[in-house]
Amino acid sequence: MDVIIANEGKHLSAEEIYEMVKNNCPDIGLATVYRTMQILDEAGMVYKHNFDDGRSRYELYHDEDHQHHHLICINCGKVVEVEEDLLEQLEHEVESKYDFSIINHNLKFFGYCRECRD
């Protein structure tokens, strides 16, 4: 959990977490990191994201009403958080029109970051 807290705002894969943890805990195995991340996700302590790059990524859970969105570079895999609430008005319209109570949403934009575009 220390690695997740120290890298708050980043979206780390289990492999990246493993590489950071094994410096202090050389006997740890990658399977242990996977199991631990699954437990932390089930406990609501981390968010598990799928950015369609073949591996799950994790970030620290924040107890907030606002769901942030992500920009994902399809070349280098860089993930940028979009803090603006882009869908609040749309959510209200959908709830009203369809008599539906929305509890969450997930929005991902795929493209090229500045470094890969240049």
N, C-alpha and C positions, 0 to 999 in steps of 0.2 A: 504494500500500500504506500510505503514511503516513496517509491519510484513514481507512482501515479501522482501523488501530491507534489513532488518536486518538479514534475513535468506538466503541471496544470495548464490546460489550454492546448496541449498537444494531443494527438490522436495516435497512440502507440499500439503497435501490434504485439501479440504475445512474444514473438521472436525478439522484438526490440526491447521489451521489458526484460526478457531472459538475459540478453546481452548486458543490460545495465545491472541486474541483480547478481549475476554470477561473479562480478568483480568483488563483491563483499561476501558472497556465499558460493564459493567455487563448487561445492558438492550438489547444488540444486540442479534439477533436471528440467528440461523444457516441458515435459508432461505435467510436472508440478505447477509450473506457471500457468499452463492451460487450465488445469483444475481450479487453481486459486482464482483466476479471472472469471471462470464460470460461477464460482461461489459468490464472488463480489457482485457480479451482474445479477444473480438471483436474489441477493440480499438488498439490491437497490443502491449499492455504493458506487457503482460505475455504470456508465452507458456503454453498451456494446453496439458498434456501428458496422454496417456492411457498405463499403464504398465501391463495391463491384471490382475489387482488385485481387480477389482470391483469398483475402485474409481479413479476419475481424480486427477492428481497432477499438480501443477503449479510451474513455475519458472520464474524469471524476464527475460524479453526479452532483448537480446543483439543484437544490429545492427552490425552484422558481417557476412562475407561471409562463414565462417566455421560452418558447422552443426556438433555439437558433438553427440556422441552416448552414449548408456547407457548399463550398466551391471545391471541386476536385480536378486537379490537373491530370489528364489522361496520358501525359507523357512521363512526368517524373513522380506522380503520386502525391504531390503536395496537397494538403488539405487546409483551407482557409475558412474560418467561421464568419458567417454573416450575422451580425447582431440585430439588424433591423427586422422587425416583425412584419414580414411581407404578406402574411395571409390573414391577419386579424379580421379585416373587413370581409374578406371572402368567407371565412369561417362563420361569421354571424349570418351572412346571407344564406349559406348552405343550411345552417341549423334551422333558420326560419322557414326557408322554402320546403325543406324535406322533413321537418319536424324530427330532427336528428341532433343528438347531443355529442359533439366532438370532444374527445378527451385528449387527443394528441394528433400530431401530424409529423411528417418527415419529408423534407425537401432537399434535393441534391442537384447541383448544377455541375455538368461535366464540360470541360473545355481545356484551354491551355493557359498556364500562368504566364506572367510577364517574362520570366527567364526563358521559358521554353518557346514562347512566341517570337522572341527577338532573335 
